[in-house]
Amino acid sequence: MSSSMKDFLDKFFDLCREYQEEIPPQKMAEVLRDYADRLDG
């Protein structure tokens, strides 16, 4: 994995942890699936 991808994932997971009290992980996963679907579309 490239270092920029690792940096992105580290920041992304930090962000998820920061917001998980307000936004359930299932909702975050749903948003990511919607995003992936749009990229495929």
N, C-alpha and C positions, 0 to 999 in steps of 0.2 A: 504494500500500500504506500502511495506517495506521502511525503510529509505534509503536503497541503491538504490531502484528504484526511489524514489523521488529525491535523489541526482543526479542520472543519467539524469532524465528528466529535472531537473533544468539546468544542464550543457548543455544538448542537445539543449534546447530552447535558452539558452544564445548564443550558437554557431550559431543557425539558425538566431537569431537577428543580430549577428555580420556580417553574410554573406548575409543577405537578400538584401542589396543594389547591390551586385554583382550577386547573384543567385536568380532568381524569386522563390517565395514560391511554385508555381506550379511545377517548376523543382525539388525542394527539395522533394515534395510529390511524384513525378514520380520516383525518385531515391529510396525512401523508399518503394514504391510499388514493384519495381523491386527486392529490397532486400528481402522483405517478400515473393515474389514468389519463389525466390531461396531457401529460408528456407523451403517452402512447397514442393518444387520439389524433 
